[in-house]
Amino acid sequence: MIPMPEIQDIFNNIRLNSLSPAQAKAFNMIRSCRTAKLGHHAEVCTDCGSVEVSYNSCRNRHCPKCQHAVQEQWVEAQMAKLLPVGYFHVIFTIPQELNTLVLQNQTFLYSLLIQSAGHTLTELAKDPKYLGATIGVTSVLHTWGQNLSFHPHVHCIVPGGGLSNDGLRFVRTRKKFFLPVKVVSDKFKDKFLDLLKQAYEEEKLEFFNEARNLAFKYNFQELIDSVDALKWVVFCRKPFKSPGHVVRYLGRYTHRVAISNSRIISFDGKMVSFAWKDYKDNGKSKVMKLDAAEFTRRFLLHVLPNKFVKIRHYGLLCSRNIRTKLSKCMRLAGSKPLVATIKKHIKTCRACGSSQLIPFIVNYYLSASP
């Protein structure tokens, strides 16, 4: 059976120049993942004595092979923070006219995007007109569309309830989303653009290549006015049926990379074919064919700056509120911490099927041999 092509195979067939340090690191680590270049480790089965040697993983967060274990650990850490309510999924997007500016100021504007989305939800929820409570928000930054185009947006998971403003009650939302989507969209737009203009005034933005003209105040204000006149899209999806559904959703969503190996259909050494959904055409499944260099260029667009935190928490879920407001909220709601139901992969011996594998210490076994 011929193995299916992977992103690593594509990367190993091309050479690229002019990469940022973060892109070069991700590119080279994905190429080397689970190969002799990164060394190996060995395990011995205490039942049958067979030794298994495995190549080391790169552990880069953009590698499609290395996210499963990290994903499980992160999800387990979230179990004790879930409330006994339905959860909403809200998606914040920005106009594509801002893409060039965002690409040239990734660290700052990615943070501004996440912050604007999180604060929009928490501030509106505190308003007595809507909920009058402090809610929790988990925000996840994604930068890609299904066809690997640059499409920065934020996914927010929001519990349907929170701690009342007086701190005495647990307030539940209505079954439908408790905030009018148009109100959310308008506030998000105003907040993002106000912070963007403030950053410009404080000279925190960089402009080069095709964006150099934006360094002039008139041109920058013209850009602000043009995107301010547009309708900013905010989606609110149907609420999850239970906290358990949230767990499963988070488990496969938070540590997703731009494209998984399972979507790669074929690679002939020059052209890459991959599956994608065209949401502008009612979500129809289609196949896109790209030159290997263009496919790689698009993939590397979504490599985040080094040490950038793409998953952030607001309101009840931020670190300073976990032991105080969230704990109180859970008591008032009668919540018990959930236990993770994710099945962990248990490695077994290929020879006998036993799970009794321990690290193989080479020096010890060599010295013990006659």
Secondary structure, 3 states (H helix, E strand, C coil): CCCCCCHHHHHCCCCCCCCCHHHHHHHHHHHHCCCHHHCEEEEEECCCCCEEEEECCCCCCCCCCCCHHHHHHHHHHHHHHCCCCCEEEEEEECCHHHHHHHHHCHHHHHHHHHHHHHHHHHHHHHCCCCCCEECEEEEEEEEECCCCCEEEEEEEEEECEEEECCCCCEEECCCCCCCCHHHHHHHHHHHHHHHHHHHHHCCCCCCCHHHHHHHCHHHHHHHHHHHHCCCCCEEEECCCCCHHHHHHHHHHHCCCCCCCHHHEEEECCCEEEEEEEEHHHCCEEEEEEEEHHHHHHHHHCCCCCCCCCCEEEEECCCHHHHHHHHHHHHHHHCCCCCCCCCCCCCCCCCCCCCCCEEECCHHHHHHHCC
